[in-house]
Amino acid sequence: MSHCYKHIELTGTSEKGIEDAIQTALTKASESLHGMRWFEVTDTRGHIEHGRVAHWQVTLKVGFTLD
């Protein structure tokens, strides 16, 4: 079976970590997108406060199948 995918770019954020930032983006996207099949992390950034990581930002490409 052949498929056709469209991909979009999302950025998720978290104070907990990279995996939580990814899950935040995917959870929110799943509220309006269906057929999500894959993701690729394209960028990871962090915010520093008082010499410690305070916040993560992770940018993803998310692929989903077209109807």
Secondary structure as a PSIPRED ss2 file (coil, helix, strand):
# PSIPRED VFORMAT (PSIPRED V4.0)

   1 M C   1.000  0.000  0.000
   2 S C   1.000  0.000  0.000
   3 H C   1.000  0.000  0.000
   4 C C   1.000  0.000  0.000
   5 Y E   0.000  0.000  1.000
   6 K E   0.000  0.000  1.000
   7 H E   0.000  0.000  1.000
   8 I E   0.000  0.000  1.000
   9 E E   0.000  0.000  1.000
  10 L E   0.000  0.000  1.000
  11 T E   0.000  0.000  1.000
  12 G E   0.000  0.000  1.000
  13 T E   0.000  0.000  1.000
  14 S E   0.000  0.000  1.000
  15 E C   1.000  0.000  0.000
  16 K C   1.000  0.000  0.000
  17 G C   1.000  0.000  0.000
  18 I H   0.000  1.000  0.000
  19 E H   0.000  1.000  0.000
  20 D H   0.000  1.000  0.000
  21 A H   0.000  1.000  0.000
  22 I H   0.000  1.000  0.000
  23 Q H   0.000  1.000  0.000
  24 T H   0.000  1.000  0.000
  25 A H   0.000  1.000  0.000
  26 L H   0.000  1.000  0.000
  27 T H   0.000  1.000  0.000
  28 K H   0.000  1.000  0.000
  29 A H   0.000  1.000  0.000
  30 S C   1.000  0.000  0.000
  31 E C   1.000  0.000  0.000
  32 S C   1.000  0.000  0.000
  33 L C   1.000  0.000  0.000
  34 H C   1.000  0.000  0.000
  35 G C   1.000  0.000  0.000
  36 M E   0.000  0.000  1.000
  37 R E   0.000  0.000  1.000
  38 W E   0.000  0.000  1.000
  39 F E   0.000  0.000  1.000
  40 E E   0.000  0.000  1.000
  41 V E   0.000  0.000  1.000
  42 T E   0.000  0.000  1.000
  43 D E   0.000  0.000  1.000
  44 T E   0.000  0.000  1.000
  45 R E   0.000  0.000  1.000
  46 G E   0.000  0.000  1.000
  47 H E   0.000  0.000  1.000
  48 I E   0.000  0.000  1.000
  49 E E   0.000  0.000  1.000
  50 H C   1.000  0.000  0.000
  51 G C   1.000  0.000  0.000
  52 R E   0.000  0.000  1.000
  53 V E   0.000  0.000  1.000
  54 A E   0.000  0.000  1.000
  55 H E   0.000  0.000  1.000
  56 W E   0.000  0.000  1.000
  57 Q E   0.000  0.000  1.000
  58 V E   0.000  0.000  1.000
  59 T E   0.000  0.000  1.000
  60 L E   0.000  0.000  1.000
  61 K E   0.000  0.000  1.000
  62 V E   0.000  0.000  1.000
  63 G E   0.000  0.000  1.000
  64 F E   0.000  0.000  1.000
  65 T E   0.000  0.000  1.000
  66 L C   1.000  0.000  0.000
  67 D C   1.000  0.000  0.000
